[in-house]
Amino acid sequence: MPVAVVTDSTAYLPSDLARARGLTVVPLTVVLNGAEGLEGVETSPADATRALSARRVSVSTSRPAPEQFARVYRKLLAEGADGVVSVHLSAELSGTVEAARLAAAEVGDDRVTVVDSRSTGMGLGFPALAAAAAAARGADLTGVRDAALDAVARTTIYFYVDTLEFLRRGGRINAAEALLGTALSVKPIMHMPDGAIVVKDKVRTASRGVARLVDLAVESAGDAQVDVAVHHLAAPQRAEQLLTALTARLGDRLHDTYVTEAGAVVAAHAGPGLACVVVHRRP
């Protein structure tokens, strides 16, 4: 039996693609004004967007419990998987990787291995897909893990937010960075070079933000053949503009493309207006 691959809901993979590749997706939890819901199951991006737009409504997120991962791992192994590779969002952003590692230690480190994607969105999704492809080719546990790690090294994420306020509230950036952005009325472009969210650039308008995302994505692609994912939050026109511009700029170097709305977990920390591009350089 092949190695099973697990990821989490912040990969924002199209659901039909995740099913087709045999990926098991474990949802994170979103808490809207005290009411908990599983991302993508009980809580949608629109739910989080409405909550963020309302006054005096708290929005937070929490990782899956280690027991939840352990149940998933045991089920997959009981169904005949040789092992499990579990690929998750950056440990700098969430305790999800830690929870997965605790579960792996309980189930057996010789049968379950955990990979930190050092990213989120399709920055996580591309490594999970690479792991699934290796598993489908018959790779062993080490081979599947290495395929995920190789994809991590070849994947870059950039995103634009209308305001740093939501990232500040969630503790994903420091107050000084948020204050600087507010004081200068700038629109920040962020990236995740080592798994943490860092300001890459600042622009004055949303349209310039989209244009800068395109420039950065093309620079990241270099001369490579690439797959590209575009995420947005309550901003489908921005996503469409991004994909149109990237298609024109990358030409025949562009292979697979994906467009999805970011889920409630990212919504809680990035806020409406998010536009994101993820570049995966093919081997």
PARO-477287 format. One record per residue (C-alpha): residue number from 1; residue in three letters; y, x, z. Coordinates in steps of 0.5 Angstrom, whole numbers, plus 500, padded with zeros to 3 digits. Layout:
BEGIN
[NUM, 'Ala', [Y, X, Z]]
...
END
This chain:
BEGIN
[1, 'Met', [500, 500, 500]]
[2, 'Pro', [507, 503, 499]]
[3, 'Val', [512, 504, 504]]
[4, 'Ala', [516, 499, 506]]
[5, 'Val', [524, 499, 506]]
[6, 'Val', [529, 496, 511]]
[7, 'Thr', [536, 495, 511]]
[8, 'Asp', [541, 491, 514]]
[9, 'Ser', [546, 485, 512]]
[10, 'Thr', [552, 490, 511]]
[11, 'Ala', [549, 493, 504]]
[12, 'Tyr', [552, 486, 501]]
[13, 'Leu', [546, 487, 496]]
[14, 'Pro', [546, 481, 491]]
[15, 'Ser', [540, 477, 494]]
[16, 'Asp', [536, 476, 488]]
[17, 'Leu', [536, 484, 487]]
[18, 'Ala', [534, 485, 494]]
[19, 'Arg', [528, 480, 493]]
[20, 'Ala', [526, 483, 487]]
[21, 'Arg', [526, 490, 490]]
[22, 'Gly', [522, 488, 496]]
[23, 'Leu', [527, 490, 501]]
[24, 'Thr', [527, 487, 508]]
[25, 'Val', [534, 485, 510]]
[26, 'Val', [536, 485, 518]]
[27, 'Pro', [542, 481, 519]]
[28, 'Leu', [548, 483, 524]]
[29, 'Thr', [551, 478, 528]]
[30, 'Val', [558, 476, 528]]
[31, 'Val', [561, 472, 534]]
[32, 'Leu', [567, 467, 532]]
[33, 'Asn', [571, 465, 538]]
[34, 'Gly', [565, 466, 542]]
[35, 'Ala', [560, 462, 537]]
[36, 'Glu', [554, 467, 535]]
[37, 'Gly', [552, 467, 528]]
[38, 'Leu', [547, 471, 523]]
[39, 'Glu', [551, 475, 518]]
[40, 'Gly', [549, 472, 511]]
[41, 'Val', [544, 466, 514]]
[42, 'Glu', [549, 463, 519]]
[43, 'Thr', [556, 466, 518]]
[44, 'Ser', [559, 466, 511]]
[45, 'Pro', [565, 471, 509]]
[46, 'Ala', [569, 464, 509]]
[47, 'Asp', [568, 463, 516]]
[48, 'Ala', [570, 470, 518]]
[49, 'Thr', [576, 469, 513]]
[50, 'Arg', [578, 462, 516]]
[51, 'Ala', [578, 465, 523]]
[52, 'Leu', [582, 471, 522]]
[53, 'Ser', [587, 467, 519]]
[54, 'Ala', [588, 463, 525]]
[55, 'Arg', [591, 464, 532]]
[56, 'Arg', [588, 466, 538]]
[57, 'Val', [581, 466, 535]]
[58, 'Ser', [577, 472, 537]]
[59, 'Val', [572, 475, 532]]
[60, 'Ser', [567, 481, 533]]
[61, 'Thr', [561, 483, 531]]
[62, 'Ser', [554, 486, 534]]
[63, 'Arg', [548, 490, 532]]
[64, 'Pro', [541, 487, 531]]
[65, 'Ala', [537, 488, 538]]
[66, 'Pro', [532, 494, 538]]
[67, 'Glu', [527, 489, 539]]
[68, 'Gln', [529, 485, 533]]
[69, 'Phe', [528, 491, 529]]
[70, 'Ala', [521, 493, 532]]
[71, 'Arg', [519, 486, 530]]
[72, 'Val', [520, 487, 523]]
[73, 'Tyr', [517, 494, 523]]
[74, 'Arg', [511, 491, 526]]
[75, 'Lys', [510, 486, 521]]
[76, 'Leu', [511, 490, 515]]
[77, 'Leu', [506, 495, 518]]
[78, 'Ala', [501, 489, 520]]
[79, 'Glu', [502, 487, 513]]
[80, 'Gly', [499, 493, 510]]
[81, 'Ala', [505, 498, 509]]
[82, 'Asp', [503, 505, 510]]
[83, 'Gly', [510, 506, 513]]
[84, 'Val', [517, 504, 514]]
[85, 'Val', [524, 507, 512]]
[86, 'Ser', [530, 504, 515]]
[87, 'Val', [537, 505, 512]]
[88, 'His', [543, 502, 515]]
[89, 'Leu', [550, 502, 516]]
[90, 'Ser', [554, 508, 518]]
[91, 'Ala', [553, 510, 526]]
[92, 'Glu', [560, 511, 526]]
[93, 'Leu', [562, 504, 525]]
[94, 'Ser', [556, 501, 529]]
[95, 'Gly', [550, 502, 533]]
[96, 'Thr', [545, 499, 528]]
[97, 'Val', [542, 506, 527]]
[98, 'Glu', [541, 507, 534]]
[99, 'Ala', [538, 500, 535]]
[100, 'Ala', [533, 502, 529]]
[101, 'Arg', [532, 509, 532]]
[102, 'Leu', [530, 506, 539]]
[103, 'Ala', [525, 501, 535]]
[104, 'Ala', [522, 506, 531]]
[105, 'Ala', [521, 511, 537]]
[106, 'Glu', [517, 504, 540]]
[107, 'Val', [513, 503, 534]]
[108, 'Gly', [512, 510, 532]]
[109, 'Asp', [516, 515, 529]]
[110, 'Asp', [510, 518, 525]]
[111, 'Arg', [510, 511, 521]]
[112, 'Val', [518, 509, 521]]
[113, 'Thr', [524, 513, 520]]
[114, 'Val', [531, 511, 520]]
[115, 'Val', [537, 514, 515]]
[116, 'Asp', [544, 513, 517]]
[117, 'Ser', [547, 512, 510]]
[118, 'Arg', [554, 514, 513]]
[119, 'Ser', [557, 508, 509]]
[120, 'Thr', [557, 501, 508]]
[121, 'Gly', [557, 495, 503]]
[122, 'Met', [553, 498, 497]]
[123, 'Gly', [555, 505, 500]]
[124, 'Leu', [549, 503, 504]]
[125, 'Gly', [546, 499, 498]]
[126, 'Phe', [545, 504, 493]]
[127, 'Pro', [541, 509, 498]]
[128, 'Ala', [537, 503, 500]]
[129, 'Leu', [535, 501, 493]]
[130, 'Ala', [534, 509, 491]]
[131, 'Ala', [529, 508, 497]]
[132, 'Ala', [525, 502, 494]]
[133, 'Ala', [525, 505, 487]]
[134, 'Ala', [521, 511, 490]]
[135, 'Ala', [517, 507, 494]]
[136, 'Ala', [515, 503, 488]]
[137, 'Arg', [513, 509, 485]]
[138, 'Gly', [508, 511, 490]]
[139, 'Ala', [512, 516, 494]]
[140, 'Asp', [510, 517, 501]]
[141, 'Leu', [514, 516, 507]]
[142, 'Thr', [518, 523, 507]]
[143, 'Gly', [519, 522, 499]]
[144, 'Val', [522, 515, 500]]
[145, 'Arg', [526, 518, 506]]
[146, 'Asp', [529, 524, 502]]
[147, 'Ala', [530, 519, 496]]
[148, 'Ala', [535, 515, 500]]
[149, 'Leu', [538, 521, 503]]
[150, 'Asp', [539, 524, 496]]
[151, 'Ala', [543, 517, 494]]
[152, 'Val', [547, 518, 500]]
[153, 'Ala', [550, 525, 498]]
[154, 'Arg', [551, 522, 491]]
[155, 'Thr', [555, 516, 493]]
[156, 'Thr', [562, 515, 495]]
[157, 'Ile', [566, 509, 497]]
[158, 'Tyr', [573, 507, 497]]
[159, 'Phe', [577, 501, 499]]
[160, 'Tyr', [584, 498, 499]]
[161, 'Val', [586, 493, 505]]
[162, 'Asp', [592, 489, 506]]
[163, 'Thr', [593, 491, 513]]
[164, 'Leu', [590, 496, 518]]
[165, 'Glu', [591, 491, 523]]
[166, 'Phe', [584, 489, 523]]
[167, 'Leu', [581, 496, 523]]
[168, 'Arg', [585, 497, 529]]
[169, 'Arg', [583, 491, 533]]
[170, 'Gly', [576, 493, 531]]
[171, 'Gly', [577, 500, 534]]
[172, 'Arg', [575, 503, 527]]
[173, 'Ile', [581, 507, 526]]
[174, 'Asn', [586, 509, 532]]
[175, 'Ala', [593, 506, 534]]
[176, 'Ala', [597, 511, 531]]
[177, 'Glu', [594, 510, 524]]
[178, 'Ala', [595, 503, 524]]
[179, 'Leu', [602, 504, 527]]
[180, 'Leu', [604, 508, 521]]
[181, 'Gly', [602, 504, 516]]
[182, 'Thr', [606, 498, 519]]
[183, 'Ala', [612, 502, 520]]
[184, 'Leu', [612, 504, 513]]
[185, 'Ser', [610, 498, 510]]
[186, 'Val', [605, 502, 506]]
[187, 'Lys', [598, 499, 503]]
[188, 'Pro', [592, 504, 505]]
[189, 'Ile', [587, 507, 501]]
[190, 'Met', [581, 508, 505]]
[191, 'His', [574, 512, 504]]
[192, 'Met', [568, 515, 509]]
[193, 'Pro', [567, 522, 508]]
[194, 'Asp', [563, 523, 514]]
[195, 'Gly', [561, 516, 516]]
[196, 'Ala', [568, 515, 519]]
[197, 'Ile', [574, 511, 516]]
[198, 'Val', [579, 515, 514]]
[199, 'Val', [586, 514, 510]]
[200, 'Lys', [585, 517, 503]]
[201, 'Asp', [592, 515, 500]]
[202, 'Lys', [598, 510, 501]]
[203, 'Val', [601, 506, 496]]
[204, 'Arg', [606, 501, 496]]
[205, 'Thr', [603, 495, 493]]
[206, 'Ala', [597, 491, 492]]
[207, 'Ser', [597, 492, 484]]
[208, 'Arg', [598, 500, 485]]
[209, 'Gly', [592, 500, 490]]
[210, 'Val', [587, 497, 485]]
[211, 'Ala', [590, 502, 480]]
[212, 'Arg', [589, 508, 485]]
[213, 'Leu', [582, 505, 487]]
[214, 'Val', [580, 506, 479]]
[215, 'Asp', [583, 513, 479]]
[216, 'Leu', [579, 515, 485]]
[217, 'Ala', [573, 512, 482]]
[218, 'Val', [573, 515, 476]]
[219, 'Glu', [575, 522, 479]]
[220, 'Ser', [569, 521, 484]]
[221, 'Ala', [564, 520, 478]]
[222, 'Gly', [566, 526, 474]]
[223, 'Asp', [562, 527, 468]]
[224, 'Ala', [556, 524, 471]]
[225, 'Gln', [552, 517, 469]]
[226, 'Val', [554, 512, 474]]
[227, 'Asp', [553, 505, 477]]
[228, 'Val', [558, 502, 480]]
[229, 'Ala', [559, 496, 485]]
[230, 'Val', [565, 492, 487]]
[231, 'His', [566, 488, 493]]
[232, 'His', [572, 484, 495]]
[233, 'Leu', [574, 479, 501]]
[234, 'Ala', [577, 473, 499]]
[235, 'Ala', [580, 477, 493]]
[236, 'Pro', [576, 475, 487]]
[237, 'Gln', [581, 477, 482]]
[238, 'Arg', [582, 484, 485]]
[239, 'Ala', [575, 485, 484]]
[240, 'Glu', [575, 483, 477]]
[241, 'Gln', [581, 487, 475]]
[242, 'Leu', [577, 493, 478]]
[243, 'Leu', [571, 492, 474]]
[244, 'Thr', [575, 491, 468]]
[245, 'Ala', [579, 497, 469]]
[246, 'Leu', [573, 501, 471]]
[247, 'Thr', [569, 499, 465]]
[248, 'Ala', [574, 501, 460]]
[249, 'Arg', [575, 508, 463]]
[250, 'Leu', [568, 510, 464]]
[251, 'Gly', [565, 507, 458]]
[252, 'Asp', [558, 509, 456]]
[253, 'Arg', [557, 513, 463]]
[254, 'Leu', [557, 506, 466]]
[255, 'His', [550, 504, 467]]
[256, 'Asp', [549, 498, 473]]
[257, 'Thr', [555, 494, 476]]
[258, 'Tyr', [555, 489, 482]]
[259, 'Val', [560, 485, 484]]
[260, 'Thr', [559, 481, 491]]
[261, 'Glu', [564, 479, 496]]
[262, 'Ala', [564, 483, 503]]
[263, 'Gly', [560, 479, 508]]
[264, 'Ala', [563, 477, 515]]
[265, 'Val', [562, 483, 519]]
[266, 'Val', [566, 487, 514]]
[267, 'Ala', [571, 481, 514]]
[268, 'Ala', [572, 482, 521]]
[269, 'His', [574, 489, 521]]
[270, 'Ala', [578, 489, 514]]
[271, 'Gly', [581, 482, 513]]
[272, 'Pro', [582, 478, 507]]
[273, 'Gly', [585, 482, 501]]
[274, 'Leu', [580, 487, 501]]
[275, 'Ala', [578, 491, 495]]
[276, 'Cys', [572, 496, 495]]
[277, 'Val', [569, 500, 489]]
[278, 'Val', [563, 504, 490]]
[279, 'Val', [560, 510, 486]]
[280, 'His', [553, 512, 485]]
[281, 'Arg', [552, 518, 481]]
[282, 'Arg', [545, 518, 478]]
[283, 'Pro', [541, 524, 479]]
END
